[in-house]
C-alpha cells in the first residue's frame, strides 16, 4: 500500500520536472522553487518506500517481521 502511494508521489513529480525542462522552464518561471519542491517530494517518497520495503518502520510491520541489526 505504501509502495503504491509513494510511486503515486514520485511519478507526477518526475513528470512535472520533465515537462518544465522540455518547455524551457515555463513552469519554473511561474513557481521559482519548482525544482526544489519536486525533488523534495520525490526524495521523501523514495525514503518512505525504501524503509517500507526494508521493513524498518514499526507501525507497518509485526515485531517478528522487523529487521533488527542487533539480532
FIKOLZA-1660 file (N, C-alpha, C; in steps of 0.1 Angstrom, whole numbers, plus 5000, padded with zeros to 4 digits):
% residues 71
   i   px   py   pz ch aa at
   1 5008 4988 5000  A  X  N
   1 5000 5000 5000  A  X CA
   1 5009 5013 5000  A  X  C
   2 5018 5013 5009  A  X  N
   2 5027 5024 5010  A  X CA
   2 5036 5026 4997  A  X  C
   3 5039 5014 4991  A  X  N
   3 5047 5015 4979  A  X CA
   3 5040 5021 4967  A  X  C
   4 5027 5018 4967  A  X  N
   4 5018 5024 4956  A  X CA
   4 5017 5039 4958  A  X  C
   5 5015 5043 4971  A  X  N
   5 5013 5057 4974  A  X CA
   5 5026 5065 4971  A  X  C
   6 5037 5059 4974  A  X  N
   6 5050 5066 4972  A  X CA
   6 5053 5067 4957  A  X  C
   7 5049 5057 4950  A  X  N
   7 5050 5057 4935  A  X CA
   7 5041 5068 4929  A  X  C
   8 5029 5070 4935  A  X  N
   8 5020 5080 4931  A  X CA
   8 5025 5094 4934  A  X  C
   9 5034 5095 4943  A  X  N
   9 5040 5108 4945  A  X CA
   9 5052 5111 4936  A  X  C
  10 5061 5100 4935  A  X  N
  10 5073 5102 4927  A  X CA
  10 5070 5104 4912  A  X  C
  11 5061 5096 4906  A  X  N
  11 5059 5097 4892  A  X CA
  11 5054 5111 4887  A  X  C
  12 5044 5117 4894  A  X  N
  12 5040 5130 4889  A  X CA
  12 5051 5141 4891  A  X  C
  13 5059 5139 4902  A  X  N
  13 5070 5149 4904  A  X CA
  13 5080 5148 4893  A  X  C
  14 5083 5136 4889  A  X  N
  14 5093 5135 4878  A  X CA
  14 5087 5140 4865  A  X  C
  15 5074 5137 4863  A  X  N
  15 5067 5142 4850  A  X CA
  15 5066 5157 4850  A  X  C
  16 5063 5164 4861  A  X  N
  16 5063 5178 4861  A  X CA
  16 5076 5184 4859  A  X  C
  17 5087 5179 4865  A  X  N
  17 5100 5184 4863  A  X CA
  17 5105 5182 4848  A  X  C
  18 5101 5170 4843  A  X  N
  18 5104 5168 4828  A  X CA
  18 5097 5177 4819  A  X  C
  19 5084 5180 4822  A  X  N
  19 5077 5189 4814  A  X CA
  19 5082 5203 4815  A  X  C
  20 5087 5207 4827  A  X  N
  20 5093 5220 4829  A  X CA
  20 5106 5221 4821  A  X  C
  21 5114 5211 4821  A  X  N
  21 5126 5211 4813  A  X CA
  21 5123 5212 4798  A  X  C
  22 5114 5204 4793  A  X  N
  22 5111 5204 4779  A  X CA
  22 5104 5217 4774  A  X  C
  23 5098 5224 4783  A  X  N
  23 5091 5236 4780  A  X CA
  23 5100 5248 4781  A  X  C
  24 5113 5246 4784  A  X  N
  24 5122 5257 4786  A  X CA
  24 5121 5264 4798  A  X  C
  25 5116 5258 4809  A  X  N
  25 5114 5265 4822  A  X CA
  25 5102 5273 4824  A  X  C
  26 5091 5270 4816  A  X  N
  26 5079 5277 4817  A  X CA
  26 5073 5276 4831  A  X  C
  27 5072 5264 4836  A  X  N
  27 5066 5262 4849  A  X CA
  27 5074 5268 4860  A  X  C
  28 5087 5267 4859  A  X  N
  28 5096 5272 4870  A  X CA
  28 5096 5288 4870  A  X  C
  29 5092 5294 4858  A  X  N
  29 5090 5308 4858  A  X CA
  29 5078 5312 4866  A  X  C
  30 5068 5304 4867  A  X  N
  30 5056 5306 4875  A  X CA
  30 5059 5303 4889  A  X  C
  31 5065 5292 4892  A  X  N
  31 5068 5288 4906  A  X CA
  31 5084 5286 4907  A  X  C
  32 5090 5296 4911  A  X  N
  32 5105 5297 4911  A  X CA
  32 5112 5285 4918  A  X  C
  33 5106 5279 4928  A  X  N
  33 5113 5268 4936  A  X CA
  33 5107 5255 4932  A  X  C
  34 5102 5253 4920  A  X  N
  34 5096 5241 4915  A  X CA
  34 5105 5229 4916  A  X  C
  35 5118 5231 4911  A  X  N
  35 5127 5220 4912  A  X CA
  35 5130 5215 4926  A  X  C
  36 5131 5225 4935  A  X  N
  36 5134 5221 4949  A  X CA
  36 5122 5213 4954  A  X  C
  37 5110 5218 4952  A  X  N
  37 5098 5211 4958  A  X CA
  37 5096 5197 4951  A  X  C
  38 5098 5196 4938  A  X  N
  38 5097 5184 4931  A  X CA
  38 5107 5173 4936  A  X  C
  39 5119 5177 4937  A  X  N
  39 5129 5168 4942  A  X CA
  39 5127 5164 4956  A  X  C
  40 5123 5174 4964  A  X  N
  40 5120 5171 4978  A  X CA
  40 5109 5161 4980  A  X  C
  41 5098 5162 4973  A  X  N
  41 5087 5153 4973  A  X CA
  41 5091 5139 4969  A  X  C
  42 5099 5138 4958  A  X  N
  42 5104 5126 4953  A  X CA
  42 5113 5119 4963  A  X  C
  43 5122 5126 4969  A  X  N
  43 5132 5120 4978  A  X CA
  43 5125 5115 4991  A  X  C
  44 5116 5123 4996  A  X  N
  44 5108 5118 5008  A  X CA
  44 5100 5106 5005  A  X  C
  45 5094 5106 4993  A  X  N
  45 5086 5094 4989  A  X CA
  45 5095 5082 4987  A  X  C
  46 5107 5084 4981  A  X  N
  46 5117 5073 4979  A  X CA
  46 5121 5068 4993  A  X  C
  47 5124 5077 5002  A  X  N
  47 5129 5073 5015  A  X CA
  47 5118 5064 5023  A  X  C
  48 5105 5068 5022  A  X  N
  48 5095 5061 5028  A  X CA
  48 5093 5047 5021  A  X  C
  49 5094 5047 5008  A  X  N
  49 5093 5034 5001  A  X CA
  49 5105 5025 5004  A  X  C
  50 5117 5030 5006  A  X  N
  50 5129 5022 5010  A  X CA
  50 5127 5017 5024  A  X  C
  51 5122 5025 5033  A  X  N
  51 5120 5020 5047  A  X CA
  51 5109 5009 5047  A  X  C
  52 5099 5011 5039  A  X  N
  52 5088 5002 5038  A  X CA
  52 5092 4988 5033  A  X  C
  53 5100 4989 5022  A  X  N
  53 5105 4976 5016  A  X CA
  53 5115 4969 5025  A  X  C
  54 5122 4977 5033  A  X  N
  54 5132 4970 5042  A  X CA
  54 5126 4966 5055  A  X  C
  55 5113 4969 5057  A  X  N
  55 5106 4965 5069  A  X CA
  55 5112 4971 5082  A  X  C
  56 5116 4984 5081  A  X  N
  56 5122 4990 5093  A  X CA
  56 5112 4999 5100  A  X  C
  57 5100 5002 5094  A  X  N
  57 5090 5011 5101  A  X CA
  57 5082 5002 5110  A  X  C
  58 5082 5005 5123  A  X  N
  58 5075 4997 5133  A  X CA
  58 5060 4997 5132  A  X  C
  59 5054 5007 5126  A  X  N
  59 5039 5008 5126  A  X CA
  59 5033 5001 5114  A  X  C
  60 5041 4995 5105  A  X  N
  60 5035 4988 5094  A  X CA
  60 5040 4973 5094  A  X  C
  61 5048 4969 5103  A  X  N
  61 5053 4955 5104  A  X CA
  61 5050 4950 5118  A  X  C
  62 5049 4937 5119  A  X  N
  62 5048 4930 5132  A  X CA
  62 5062 4929 5138  A  X  C
  63 5062 4927 5151  A  X  N
  63 5075 4926 5158  A  X CA
  63 5084 4915 5152  A  X  C
  64 5079 4904 5149  A  X  N
  64 5087 4893 5144  A  X CA
  64 5092 4895 5129  A  X  C
  65 5086 4904 5122  A  X  N
  65 5089 4907 5108  A  X CA
  65 5101 4918 5107  A  X  C
  66 5102 4926 5117  A  X  N
  66 5111 4937 5117  A  X CA
  66 5125 4933 5116  A  X  C
  67 5133 4941 5108  A  X  N
  67 5147 4939 5107  A  X CA
  67 5154 4945 5119  A  X  C
  68 5162 4937 5125  A  X  N
  68 5170 4942 5137  A  X CA
  68 5184 4940 5134  A  X  C
  69 5192 4951 5135  A  X  N
  69 5206 4950 5133  A  X CA
  69 5214 4943 5144  A  X  C
  70 5207 4942 5156  A  X  N
  70 5214 4937 5168  A  X CA
  70 5211 4922 5170  A  X  C
  71 5202 4916 5162  A  X  N
  71 5199 4902 5163  A  X CA
  71 5210 4893 5158  A  X  C
% end
